[in-house]
Amino acid sequence: MTHTCHAEGCSKACPPKHLMCGRHWAMVPQSQKNEIWRHYRPGQEVDKRPSTEYLRVMKIAIDLVARAEGQQGSLL
């Protein structure tokens, strides 16, 4: 099974510990990237047990990229 970018509509393969492909990750504001890495736990992509806080900040990043690309997202 291949891991793909979590940005809406993107199917580009990326390493499991990465949230998004490089193009979409570059669209995430640095402050949000910092939050994602702050809540990332090494190995969570293996045991499939990310924290609730990681999932929350991950969703914000996905929505920010969706809005930047002109999609609605569900941020607000």
Steps between C-alpha positions, in 0.01 A plus 500: 500500500639839400468805720377808317487871566215604731421816303152487350504348154873415499609142441875555491693237696707618796671335798255386769646739759429796270161662509518636146703498182765769472285733289213500746722507809657820365153659512462439875594806708815449708311551825268210409794281395652564842176388667488183292858407589440592864220244520655237273617188683761290321343169404139619500488427127592139579272428795218719363450670838548876451388722785175691492703823497703383198179418313363845584804691369522267200140585404573872526797462264292304250227764510751785458639338187149436365411866546828612341410290198153652480317206651257552783663284767325480836718722718238747613 
